[in-house]
Structure formats: structure tokens, C-alpha cells
Amino acid sequence: MPRYQQIARQIRQAIGDGELAADSRLPSSRTMALELGVARATVENAYGELVSQGWLERRGQAGTFVSPSASPTASGANIASSQPQGAPMPFQMGLPALDAFPRALWARLTGRRLRLQTRYDLLMPEANGESTLRQAIADYLRFSRSIDCQPEQIFITAGFQAAMRLVVGTLAKAGDGIWLEDPGYRYVRPVFADAGMALHPVPVDGEGMQIDYGLEHYPEARFALLTPAHQSPLGVALSLTRRHQLLEWASARQSWIIEDDYDSEFRYHGKPLPPVKSLDGPERVIYAGTFSKSLFPALRTAWLVVPQRQVAAFARQSRHLPCTVPILIQQTIADFLREGHFWRHLKKMRQCYGERRVWLEAALAEQGFDVVPQAGGIQLVMRVQGDDRAMVAKGRAAGLAVQALSDWRMTPAGEGGIVMSFTNVTSHEMARRYALKLRQAIT
Ligand SMILES: Cc1ncc(COP(=O)(O)O)c(C=O)c1O
């Protein structure tokens, strides 16, 4: 297919997918040509074809626009059917790059495992997870996170919430206080609230959770839940001083630190700080990891590393809340780790996300947005003046899955912001389209 037709097809697809809304302006043919590394005439040809087909219209000096009649709903079955069912919206958070996962390799490993299974694999699985996977995770943590643990300290769970339920069921009682980052990961709060625990918001600044604040206001809390590697959603790292301060508090009070290390694999510059768990002389840290970001969320597979002295209590509790991840999935993940695919995949993804992040940061900056610099993670935050919820509502109405920082807060005070993911922004050109669309929606 000639290059100009390929470009025309991509634009048609973007309109069909709702990425390019009716009346949005396309970049000038010169800009687009520079972006794509093609001659300007090639882009002119593509635009010309789409104008003649009624997808685009030229509005003199103002530029070339998507026709008002070319929205995904108005343009008929052809375009509507080009929108894959179940596809995530642009900027949707919490997802890895769906296009970059080695699905063929995964299918091969799964098939091989299935053929190798014996009749004994039909039995009830171990409540704390497959031993092969627990061993593989222990090996991975030792090399990648300097966490020294034995497989029996690891409990596989069906996602992070199930991991938190296991922690609460084993160690907490109604009325226990828990420090939570404010703003922070909101989807887990119901687990603690349902258990009758007292949820204590602790503010976050450039060094992560303000431990001093927690010490001053809620010294008697029995738990602290944090995302030390990249605070969710602000992306800052908990400073080393605060890591030690936190450990001192937990040790003196016999409280528990829950370290949510959900996306530490993705850091783009600077040296990562040691996980709190790796500094845990007093054995007060419960470490939580997940494969939702490093592999994919449909696996529903996360894990805990619990202190050696707590293994028996967690094992008892896990009989009431057994791991529900299917054996085949657990075995396949174990093979993926043990055979070195995981390392290769992470290396590839670090590079991929480094690139995608830069594309989106640059595109947002071009639109005058104020992106907060971050050392790692798989989401971006922009500072905004004014009502971030109202802005986000407009962005969402335009089909963009942005989120308001205010919705991540437990207390109403604090700066407004817009939070989004860049993992599925697959080109600089797409980043510019989305950023433009967001700007147009908000302004
Ligand atoms: C801060 C944080 N912790 C944990 C998780 C992992 O959740 P799960 O393992 O249930 O997918 C996520 C996923 O979005 C997250 O953002």
C-alpha cells in the first residue's frame, strides 16, 4: 500500500476509534510530514484523499479538520466496527503497554505447561500459592530488590486487594489505625474501612509520605501503607531518611509497615533507593508486589512477603482466604521468570516506557500543560490551576480517561492536578493528537 494510503488509513482508524473527535484540527501537513519522516506531498495526498471521502474538511487558513459528520457514531458501521471491543480509552491508568506483551511466547509457555501437567495438578492447589512460583519470586526479589526471603514467606494472592485482605485478616482488628498516603491509591481503602479500621490520611510532599505528620497526629496507629518507590499517584520516592524514620516508629511501637512496590521495575534515571523491606532489621515490613504492571492485569496475580515470625499466622489465615489464581497461570508465570523472559521483558519495557513518557511529556508541554517531573513509574501528573474535577469531566466527555488528583485525596485541601497513563501511547504523533484533544476539551 502506498505510504499516503497508509497514513490515510491511520487517520481513518483514529477517527473510528474516537481518538480524533469531530471538529478537531489535524497538524499542518508540514508538521505531520516532519513527525512521520515523509515528504510533505505524501501527507497532502493523504489529507486530500480523506477530504474527498468526507472524513476531513479544509477550513482555509484555519487548517484541516475532522468533518463534523465523521464521528465514530455518525459515520456508520464501517468505522464503528473498526473500534475493537473492550479497547481501553486513551490515557487509561493502571495498564502496561498492551501492544508490547509477548503474547505468542506466553501462549507457547502456557501450552507447554498444560501438556506437562500430571493428574496431581488436578488437586486442590496450595493455599499460599504454587511452590515453584514462590521460589521464582524469592529468587527474583533477591537479585532485583536485594530482598532476602525464603519461599515460605511468600503468599500468592489474586491481586493486591486480596493481599491486603490477607494482611488485615491476619494482623488487624477493628479500631486499628492505618496511615494512608494522601493523595493515594484509593481503590484499596474499602478493604481497611470494611474491617472497621481507622483510616488516617498522611500528606505527601516531594520526599513522599510526611512521616513526621503521622508521628505527630496518629503515633498509636498499628499500620502504615505506602508506595515508597514511586508514590501513587505523585510519583515521588520516599527519602532514605524517612524510610529509616518509618522503621524506627514501627519498631518502637510494634506497628506494621505495608510496602506496596507495585511498579518499582520502571525507573528511567537515577539510582533506585533500597526497598524498605531490604532495610527491615526489626522485621516490621510486609512487602507487596504485583504482576499487573510488569506482565498484565488480567493475571490477577500479586504476592506478599511476610516476616519469618509471621509465616505461621499468615498460613493459618490463608486457609480461610486461599489463593484463587489458577495453577496453570501460576506455573506459567514461574516458567516466565525462571527461563529469563521476565528480565528481558522488563528491559524492553523500561526502554519502551522511557520513550513513550518523553513523547507524552513533550506533547503536553507543547500544549502548555505543566507536567510534574518524575523519575519513574507508569503514570504522569500535571499541575493545573482551578477545578481539576471539572477539567477532567470535560476530558472524559471527549473520550480521554484522565483522572482528577482531587479524587485521589482523602482530605479536600491541596493542589489540583490531572493524572494519566502514557503506557499505551504508541507514537509521538499519537501523543500530540491526544494532548491537543485534551487541550481542546479543557479550554
Ligand atoms: C498503587 C497500586 N498498588 C497496587 C496495585 C496493584 O493492584 P492489582 O495487583 O490488584 O492489580 C496497583 C494497580 O493499579 C496500584 O496502582
The ligand as an SDF file (V2000), in Angstrom:
LIG
                    3D

 16 16  0  0  0  0  0  0  0  0999 V2000
   -0.6990    1.7840   43.9230 C   0  0  0  0  0  0  0  0  0  0  0  0
   -1.0870    0.4260   43.4090 C   0  0  0  0  0  0  0  0  0  0  0  0
   -0.9070   -0.6450   44.1850 N   0  0  0  0  0  0  0  0  0  0  0  0
   -1.2340   -1.8660   43.7800 C   0  0  0  0  0  0  0  0  0  0  0  0
   -1.7480   -2.0880   42.5280 C   0  0  0  0  0  0  0  0  0  0  0  0
   -1.9840   -3.4950   42.0710 C   0  0  0  0  0  0  0  0  0  0  0  0
   -3.2110   -3.9290   42.0620 O   0  0  0  0  0  0  0  0  0  0  0  0
   -3.5730   -5.3930   41.4870 P   0  0  0  0  0  0  0  0  0  0  0  0
   -2.4850   -6.3540   41.8560 O   0  0  0  0  0  0  0  0  0  0  0  0
   -4.8280   -5.6970   42.2260 O   0  0  0  0  0  0  0  0  0  0  0  0
   -3.7650   -5.2320   40.0360 O   0  0  0  0  0  0  0  0  0  0  0  0
   -1.9910   -1.0210   41.6910 C   0  0  0  0  0  0  0  0  0  0  0  0
   -2.6350   -1.2330   40.3930 C   0  0  0  0  0  0  0  0  0  0  0  0
   -3.1200   -0.3530   39.7280 O   0  0  0  0  0  0  0  0  0  0  0  0
   -1.6280    0.2760   42.1240 C   0  0  0  0  0  0  0  0  0  0  0  0
   -1.7830    1.3410   41.3300 O   0  0  0  0  0  0  0  0  0  0  0  0
  1  2  1  0
  2  3  1  0
  2 15  2  0
  3  4  2  0
  4  5  1  0
  5  6  1  0
  5 12  2  0
  6  7  1  0
  7  8  1  0
  8  9  2  0
  8 10  1  0
  8 11  1  0
 12 13  1  0
 12 15  1  0
 13 14  2  0
 15 16  1  0
M  END
$$$$
